[in-house]
C-alpha cells in the first residue's frame, strides 16, 4: 500500500519501530542511522557491516543479529548512506580484528563506503570490501564486476557472517565472501512499480498483461518487456536465463533463493518455486536449503527474482551455520542476554549533516559563501520536481529530493562559521558545507557535490586571509573538478554533471585570465554551464544506469548537470549583488592566534 509517512521522517520512523520490536536482537547505532547486533562488538572478531538505501527490507537492517551481520548502515529511500554514517556504524561494532564491508555495486554506495574505509584506515582500523555483483541483467558475462547487486547479497552476507562467527581473520572472511559473490547469479522480473513514501502514484508503471524482465530494485528500466507469464511460466524464464550463467553446474549443490519484491503473494512464490526446483534438478543442480520469501524488496513493487549460488564444500558448510535476526533465522538460537547500555563512540560526537539540516536557518554567518548556498538551495527547491522527473528517466527519481536535503544541511553548516568574505573564511564555510551536504544527501550526487564544495573550500583556505578574486576562484574550481573526476571515475561527454562543470571551469578560468572581476567571470561561467546542461538532452548517456538506455536516453537533460547549472546561476546573482564592494580579505591572524 502507498506509504502515508512523510518522506523526510520515513527512515527514522521505521527504524525506531524495528529496534523497539526486536530489542532482544538489535539496537540503534549511537548517533548514526544504523542498526547493530546486541552482541556486537565482540573483541577479537571481524565485524561484518552491510548497508544501502532503505526501502528494501529485510535488506539491510533485517539481517542484523547473532550469526548474521554485525551492523547495517541505512540511507534514505533508494539512496546510499553517507560516508559519515558508514564510519560511525563501523566504529560502533569494530572489535579490533577489522571490518568487512559488503554492499551492492552502486555508485553512491561505492563512494561513501570507500570514503569511510579510507577514514578508518587513517585511524588504524583495517577493512576489506566485497561488492555484490550478482544481477545478470546489468552487465555482460565478460565483465561481471560491473554488475549491480540485488537479492544475491543475502548469500554473500550469510557466508561472511558465518566465517566471522567461526573466527576467520579479516582476509579469510573477505575471501569466502568474494567466493560467494563470484558463484552467485540473480535475475528478476516486475509486474508493477513501487510507490515512494509520501507519494500517491507509483514511480513507474508496467502495462497490463506485460512484465519487465531484468528490472532492478530501484525501478531502473529492465532489459526488455515481455508478455506476462503465470508463476510456472515465469520460473522457466528465470531458470533459462540463469543456467548459462552458472557454468559447469551439473552435479553440484546450489543455494537457491526465490525473492519477492514487496507485493507478490507468497502463494505465487511457492508455485513458482516448485517449477524452479524441478527445472534445476532436471539440469543436474541439487537445491540446498532453498529459501522462499521476501529478502530484498523494493517497497511495494510487484515482482520477484531468483538467485542461485553454486556451492563448494566450504561454502556449503558455512551456509548451514545457525543465525538469528529480525527477518531470518536458521536453526533456533538461544536468546542472547540483554547487554548493558552502551555509550556512544567518541568519534560520533560531531553533529551529522542530517542534524544540521534541522538547525535554525535564520541564524546568520558564513558570509557570501553561505548566501550563495542559500540562493542555490532556493533555486533547487523551486525545480525539485523537474529534477526528480529528469532523474526518473533512467534512475530512481530522487535527485531533486536529495539535493534539497543536502543543500539545507550545507546552508545550516556554513552559517555556523564566523562572518568574513575573504578566501580563508569562505573556504571554511564551504568545507563544512561540503561535509554536511554529503552526509545529508547521500547517494552518488551527495558524495560528488559534497566533494565539490569541500575541495573548493580547501583551496580557498590554503590561500589564506586574502580577497577572493576570479583567478583564485578559478583555481579552486579547477581543483574541485579534478577531485570529482577522480572520485566518480567519470569524464566529460558521458552525460553527467561534469558536462556542465567543465565549461563552467573553462570559462571561469578564461575570464579570470582576461582580468574580469569575480562577479562577471562567475556570471559568464554560469551561463556556459546552463547552455551545456541543456545540451545534455541531445547526448546518449555513457555512464551509470542511464547508459543502458543508449539512444533512448536522448531528449532529456541530465539531472546532475541541470542542478549544477541552477546552483551556479543562483551563486552568480549573489555575487552580482556584492559586485560594487571591493574584494575584502579576512583579518590577518595575530601571532597569538596563529
C-alpha positions in Angstrom: 0.0 0.0 0.0 1.2 3.6 -0.6 3.0 4.9 2.5 1.4 7.9 4.2 4.6 8.6 6.2 6.2 11.9 5.3 9.3 11.1 3.2 11.6 13.1 5.5 10.5 11.0 8.5 10.2 7.6 6.9 13.7 6.3 7.6 13.8 7.2 11.3 10.2 6.1 11.9 10.5 2.5 10.7 14.0 2.0 12.2 12.6 3.1 15.6 9.9 0.5 15.3 12.4 -2.2 14.2 14.8 -1.7 17.1 11.9 -1.4 19.6 10.1 -4.6 18.5 13.4 -6.6 18.1 15.4 -5.1 21.0 16.4 -8.6 22.0 18.4 -8.9 18.8 19.2 -5.4 17.6 19.9 -1.9 18.8 20.3 1.5 17.2 23.9 2.6 16.4 24.6 5.6 18.7 24.5 8.9 16.8 24.1 7.2 13.4 21.5 5.9 11.0 22.3 2.3 11.6 21.2 -0.9 13.4 23.7 -3.1 15.2 23.5 -6.6 16.8 23.2 -6.6 20.6 26.2 -9.0 20.7 28.5 -6.5 18.9 31.2 -5.5 19.1 32.9 -8.8 20.1 36.6 -8.3 20.9 38.9 -10.2 18.6 36.3 -11.0 16.0 35.9 -9.5 12.5 32.9 -7.2 12.2 30.6 -7.5 9.1 28.9 -4.3 8.1 26.4 -4.1 5.2 24.1 -1.3 4.1 22.4 0.8 1.5 19.3 2.8 0.9 16.1 1.9 2.8 13.0 0.6 1.0 14.5 -2.9 0.6 13.6 -4.5 4.0 14.6 -7.2 5.1 17.7 -5.9 3.5 19.6 -4.5 5.1 18.6 -3.9 8.8 16.6 -7.1 9.0 19.7 -9.2 8.5 21.5 -8.0 11.7 21.8 -10.3 14.6 23.8 -13.2 16.2 25.4 -15.4 13.5 24.4 -12.8 10.8 25.9 -9.4 10.2 27.0 -7.1 13.0 25.5 -3.9 11.6 23.6 -2.3 8.8 24.0 1.4 7.9 20.8 2.8 6.4 20.4 5.6 3.8 17.3 7.3 2.7 14.9 5.6 0.3 16.9 4.1 -2.6 19.9 6.4 -1.6 23.2 5.3 -0.3 24.1 6.2 3.3 26.7 8.9 3.7 30.4 8.2 4.5 29.9 9.7 7.9 27.1 7.3 8.8 29.1 4.3 7.5 32.2 5.4 9.5 30.2 5.8 12.7 28.5 2.5 12.3 31.7 0.6 11.6 33.4 2.2 14.6 30.5 1.1 16.8 30.9 -2.6 16.0 34.7 -2.8 15.5 36.1 -5.5 17.8 39.7 -4.9 16.9 40.0 -7.5 14.2 39.0 -5.4 11.3 35.8 -4.7 9.4 34.4 -6.4 6.3 32.2 -4.1 4.2 29.7 -5.6 1.8 27.0 -3.9 -0.3 25.6 -3.6 -3.7 27.6 -2.2 -6.6 26.0 1.2 -6.9 28.0 4.4 -7.4 26.8 6.2 -4.3 27.4 3.2 -2.1 30.9 2.6 -3.5 31.9 6.2 -3.0 30.6 6.7 0.6 31.7 3.3 1.9 35.0 3.9 0.2 35.5 7.2 1.9 34.6 5.7 5.2 37.1 2.9 4.7 39.9 5.4 4.0 39.0 7.3 7.1 39.1 4.1 9.2 42.5 3.2 7.7 43.8 6.6 8.7 42.8 5.7 12.3 44.4 2.3 12.2 41.2 0.2 11.6 41.8 -2.3 8.8 38.9 -3.1 6.5 38.1 -5.1 3.3 35.3 -4.6 0.8 33.3 -7.2 -1.2 30.9 -5.7 -3.7 27.8 -7.7 -4.5 27.5 -8.0 -8.3 25.0 -10.8 -8.9 22.5 -9.2 -11.3 23.0 -10.8 -14.7 20.7 -8.1 -16.3 23.0 -5.3 -15.6 26.2 -6.3 -17.3 27.9 -8.8 -19.6 29.3 -12.2 -18.6 32.7 -10.9 -19.6 32.6 -8.0 -17.1 30.7 -9.3 -14.1 32.4 -6.8 -11.8 30.4 -4.0 -13.4 27.1 -5.6 -12.5 24.9 -4.3 -9.7 24.0 -6.1 -6.5 20.5 -7.3 -5.8 19.0 -10.2 -3.8 22.1 -12.4 -4.1 23.7 -10.2 -1.5 21.8 -12.4 1.1 24.1 -15.3 0.3 27.3 -13.1 0.5 26.2 -11.6 3.8 25.4 -15.0 5.3 28.7 -16.6 4.3 30.8 -13.6 5.5 28.9 -13.5 8.8 29.3 -17.3 9.4 33.0 -17.1 8.7 33.4 -14.1 11.1 31.5 -16.0 13.8 33.8 -19.0 13.4 36.8 -16.8 14.0 38.2 -16.4 10.4 40.6 -13.5 10.2 39.8 -10.5 8.0 41.4 -11.8 4.9 39.7 -15.1 5.4 36.2 -13.5 5.7 36.8 -11.4 2.6 38.0 -14.5 0.7 34.9 -16.6 1.3 32.6 -13.6 0.8 34.2 -12.8 -2.6 33.9 -16.5 -3.4 30.2 -16.5 -2.6 29.6 -13.4 -4.7 31.5 -14.9 -7.7 29.4 -18.1 -7.5 26.0 -16.2 -7.3 23.7 -15.1 -10.1 20.3 -13.4 -10.0 17.6 -12.5 -12.5 14.3 -10.8 -11.8 11.0 -9.6 -13.3 8.4 -7.0 -12.3 4.8 -6.5 -13.0 4.1 -3.2 -11.3 6.0 -0.2 -9.9 6.7 0.9 -6.3 5.4 4.0 -4.6 7.8 6.2 -2.7 6.9 7.4 0.8 4.7 10.4 0.8 3.7 9.9 -2.9 0.3 8.8 -4.2 1.4 7.4 -7.6 3.9 4.7 -8.4 7.4 5.5 -9.5 6.7 3.7 -12.8 4.1 1.5 -14.3 4.1 -1.7 -16.3 1.4 -2.1 -19.0 -1.2 -4.6 -18.3 -0.5 -8.2 -19.4 3.2 -7.5 -19.7 6.3 -7.8 -17.4 9.6 -6.1 -17.3 12.5 -8.6 -17.4 15.7 -7.7 -15.6 14.3 -4.8 -13.7 16.4 -3.5 -10.8 15.4 -2.9 -7.2 15.1 0.9 -7.6 12.8 0.9 -10.6 15.6 1.1 -13.2 14.5 0.1 -16.7 14.5 -3.6 -17.4 16.3 -5.4 -20.2 13.1 -6.0 -22.2 9.4 -6.1 -21.9 7.6 -9.4 -22.5 4.1 -10.8 -22.3 3.2 -11.7 -18.7 3.6 -15.3 -17.5 1.9 -17.3 -14.8 4.2 -18.3 -11.9 5.2 -21.6 -13.5 5.9 -19.9 -16.9 8.0 -17.2 -15.2 10.0 -19.9 -13.4 11.1 -21.2 -16.8 12.2 -17.7 -17.9 14.2 -17.2 -14.8 15.9 -20.6 -14.9 16.6 -20.4 -18.6 18.3 -17.1 -18.1 20.5 -18.2 -15.2 21.6 -21.7 -16.2 24.0 -20.5 -18.9 25.5 -18.1 -16.3 26.2 -20.9 -13.8 28.9 -22.6 -15.8 29.5 -26.3 -15.2 26.8 -26.6 -12.5 25.6 -30.2 -13.2 26.3 -32.5 -10.3 26.8 -29.6 -7.8 24.8 -28.3 -4.9 23.3 -24.8 -5.0 21.8 -22.4 -2.5 18.5 -21.1 -4.0 16.6 -18.0 -3.1 13.3 -17.1 -4.7 12.7 -13.5 -3.5 9.5 -11.4 -3.6 9.9 -7.7 -4.3 7.2 -6.5 -1.9 3.8 -7.1 -3.4 3.9 -10.7 -4.7 1.7 -13.2 -2.9 3.6 -15.9 -1.1 1.3 -18.5 -2.8 2.6 -17.3 -6.2 6.2 -17.5 -4.9 5.7 -21.1 -3.8 4.0 -22.1 -7.2 6.9 -20.5 -9.0 9.5 -22.3 -6.7 8.1 -25.8 -7.3 8.8 -25.3 -11.0 12.2 -23.8 -10.3 13.1 -26.8 -8.2 12.1 -29.3 -10.9 14.0 -27.4 -13.6 17.2 -27.1 -11.6 17.0 -30.8 -10.6 16.5 -31.7 -14.2 19.7 -29.8 -15.1 21.6 -31.8 -12.6 21.7 -29.0 -10.0 20.8 -30.1 -6.4 19.0 -27.3 -4.5 20.5 -27.0 -1.0 18.5 -25.4 1.9 16.2 -23.3 -0.5 14.6 -20.2 0.7 11.3 -18.6 -0.5 10.1 -15.3 0.8 11.0 -11.6 0.9 14.7 -10.9 1.4 15.4 -7.8 -0.7 12.3 -5.8 -1.6 11.6 -2.6 -3.4 8.9 -1.1 -1.2 5.7 -2.4 -2.7 6.9 -3.4 -6.1 5.1 -6.4 -7.7 7.7 -8.9 -8.9 10.2 -11.5 -7.9 13.8 -12.6 -8.5 15.7 -15.9 -8.5 19.2 -16.2 -7.0 21.4 -19.3 -7.3 24.8 -19.8 -5.6 26.8 -22.8 -6.6 28.4 -24.3 -3.5 31.7 -25.8 -2.8 32.3 -27.8 0.4 33.5 -24.7 2.4 30.6 -22.5 1.2 28.0 -25.2 1.9 29.4 -25.8 5.4 29.3 -22.1 6.2 25.9 -21.6 4.7 24.4 -24.1 7.2 25.6 -22.3 10.3 22.9 -21.1 12.7 21.9 -17.4 12.8 19.1 -15.2 14.1 17.9 -11.8 13.0 14.6 -9.9 12.9 13.9 -11.2 9.3 15.7 -14.5 9.1 16.6 -17.4 11.5 18.3 -20.7 10.7 18.1 -23.3 13.4 16.8 -21.7 16.6 19.5 -20.0 18.7 19.3 -19.2 22.4 18.1 -15.7 23.0 21.1 -13.5 24.0 21.2 -11.8 27.3 20.2 -8.1 27.3 23.5 -6.1 27.2 24.5 -3.2 29.4 23.6 0.2 27.9 26.3 1.5 25.7 27.7 4.9 25.4 28.3 6.5 22.0 31.7 6.1 20.5 33.9 9.2 21.0 34.3 9.6 17.3 30.5 10.2 16.9 30.3 13.4 18.9 30.2 15.8 16.0 26.8 16.7 14.6 25.8 15.0 11.4 24.6 16.6 8.2 21.1 15.4 9.0 21.2 17.2 12.3 22.5 20.3 10.8 19.7 20.2 8.2 17.2 20.7 11.1 19.1 23.7 12.5 17.7 27.2 12.6 18.2 28.5 9.1 17.6 32.1 10.3 21.0 32.1 12.1 23.4 34.3 10.2 27.1 33.7 9.5 29.3 32.3 6.8 29.4 35.5 4.7 28.8 35.5 1.0 29.5 31.7 0.8 26.5 31.0 3.0 24.4 33.5 1.0 25.3 31.8 -2.3 24.5 28.4 -0.8 21.1 29.7 0.4 20.4 31.0 -3.0 21.4 27.7 -4.6 19.0 25.9 -2.1 16.1 28.2 -3.1 16.8 27.6 -6.8 16.9 23.8 -6.4 13.8 23.8 -4.2 11.9 25.6 -6.9 12.9 23.0 -9.5 12.8 19.9 -7.2 10.0 18.2 -9.1 11.6 18.8 -12.5 15.0 17.4 -11.3 13.2 14.3 -10.0 11.4 13.9 -13.4 14.8 14.1 -15.2 16.4 11.6 -12.8 13.5 9.2 -13.2 14.2 8.8 -16.9 16.8 6.2 -16.1 17.1 6.3 -12.3 15.1 6.4 -9.1 13.8 9.9 -9.4 15.2 11.2 -6.1 17.9 13.7 -7.3 15.7 16.7 -6.5 14.8 15.4 -3.0 18.4 14.5 -2.3 19.9 17.9 -3.4 17.3 19.8 -1.4 18.1 17.7 1.7 21.8 18.1 1.2 21.7 21.9 0.5 19.6 22.5 3.6 22.3 20.9 5.6 25.0 22.7 3.7 23.4 26.1 4.4 23.0 25.4 8.1 26.6 24.2 8.4 28.0 27.2 6.5 26.1 29.6 8.8 27.9 28.3 11.8 31.0 30.0 10.5 32.1 33.5 11.6 31.3 36.3 9.2 34.0 37.0 6.7 34.2 37.1 2.9 38.0 36.6 2.4 39.3 33.4 1.0 40.0 31.7 4.3 36.6 32.4 5.8 34.7 31.4 2.7 36.8 28.3 2.4 36.0 27.2 5.9 32.3 27.7 5.3 32.5 25.6 2.1 34.4 22.9 3.8 31.7 22.5 6.5 29.0 22.8 3.9 30.5 20.0 1.7 30.8 17.6 4.6 27.2 18.3 5.7 25.8 18.0 2.1 27.4 14.6 1.5 26.1 13.3 4.9 22.6 14.6 4.5 22.1 13.9 0.8 23.8 10.5 0.5 23.9 8.8 -2.9 26.3 9.4 -5.7 25.2 13.0 -6.1 25.7 13.7 -2.4 29.3 12.4 -2.5 30.2 14.3 -5.6 28.6 17.6 -4.7 29.9 17.4 -1.2 33.4 16.8 -2.5 33.0 19.7 -5.0 32.2 22.1 -2.2 34.9 20.7 0.2 37.6 20.8 -2.4 36.8 24.4 -3.4 36.8 25.2 0.3 40.2 23.6 0.9 41.8 25.5 -2.0 40.4 28.8 -0.6 41.6 28.0 3.0 45.1 27.3 1.6 45.1 30.8 0.0 44.8 32.4 3.4 43.4 35.7 4.5 43.3 37.3 1.0 40.4 38.6 -1.2 38.6 36.1 -3.3 39.4 37.1 -6.9 38.3 35.5 -10.1 41.7 33.9 -10.5 41.6 32.4 -7.1 38.0 31.1 -7.6 39.1 29.5 -10.9 42.0 27.7 -9.2 39.6 26.4 -6.6 37.0 25.2 -9.1 39.8 23.5 -11.2 41.0 21.6 -8.2 37.4 20.6 -7.3 36.8 19.4 -10.9 39.9 17.1 -10.8 38.8 15.7 -7.4 35.3 14.9 -8.7 36.6 13.2 -11.8 38.9 11.1 -9.6 36.3 10.0 -7.1 33.5 9.4 -9.6 35.7 7.9 -12.3 33.8 9.9 -15.0 34.7 12.0 -17.9 33.2 14.8 -20.0 30.9 13.6 -22.7 29.2 10.9 -20.6 26.0 12.9 -19.8 26.8 13.7 -16.2 27.3 16.8 -14.0 30.8 17.0 -15.5 29.3 18.2 -18.8 28.2 21.4 -17.1 31.1 21.7 -14.6 33.8 21.5 -17.4 32.6 24.5 -19.3 32.0 26.4 -16.1 35.6 25.7 -15.1 36.9 26.7 -18.5 35.0 30.0 -18.9 35.8 31.0 -15.3 39.5 30.5 -15.9 39.4 32.3 -19.3 37.6 35.3 -17.9 40.0 35.4 -14.9 43.0 35.4 -17.2 41.5 38.4 -19.1 41.2 40.4 -15.9 37.5 40.2 -15.2 36.2 40.7 -11.7 34.8 37.7 -9.8 31.1 38.6 -10.3 31.4 39.0 -14.1 33.6 35.9 -14.5 31.3 33.7 -12.5 28.2 35.0 -14.3 29.7 34.2 -17.7 30.8 30.7 -16.4 27.3 30.1 -15.0 25.8 30.9 -18.4 28.1 28.5 -20.1 27.2 25.8 -17.6 23.5 26.4 -18.2 23.9 26.1 -22.0 25.9 22.9 -21.5 23.3 21.4 -19.2 20.6 22.0 -21.7 22.8 20.4 -24.4 23.0 17.2 -22.5 19.4 16.5 -23.7 21.0 15.6 -27.1 23.6 13.2 -25.6 23.2 9.5 -25.0 24.3 8.5 -21.5 27.6 6.6 -21.3 27.8 6.1 -17.5 25.8 4.6 -14.7 22.3 3.1 -15.0 21.3 5.6 -17.7 23.9 4.1 -20.1 21.8 1.1 -20.6 19.2 3.2 -22.4 21.6 4.1 -25.2 19.9 6.4 -27.8 16.6 6.1 -25.9 18.1 8.4 -23.2 18.1 11.3 -25.6 15.6 14.1 -25.3 16.0 14.7 -21.6 18.7 16.8 -19.9 20.9 15.2 -17.3 19.6 15.9 -13.8 23.1 16.4 -12.3 24.2 18.9 -14.9 20.9 20.7 -14.6 21.2 21.1 -10.8 24.8 22.3 -11.1 23.7 25.0 -13.5 20.9 26.1 -11.2 23.3 26.4 -8.3 25.9 28.3 -10.4 23.3 30.8 -11.6 22.0 31.3 -8.1 25.5 32.0 -6.8 26.1 34.4 -9.7 23.2 36.5 -8.6 24.5 36.7 -5.1 28.0 37.7 -6.3 26.4 40.3 -8.6 24.6 41.9 -5.6 28.0 42.2 -3.9 29.8 43.4 -7.1 30.0 47.1 -6.1 32.0 46.2 -3.0 35.7 45.6 -3.5 37.2 42.2 -2.5 37.8 42.1 1.2 40.5 39.9 2.8 40.0 38.2 6.1 41.6 39.8 9.1 45.1 38.6 9.3 45.7 36.4 12.4 47.8 37.7 15.1 50.9 35.8 16.3 48.8 34.8 19.4 46.0 33.4 17.2 48.2 31.6 14.7 
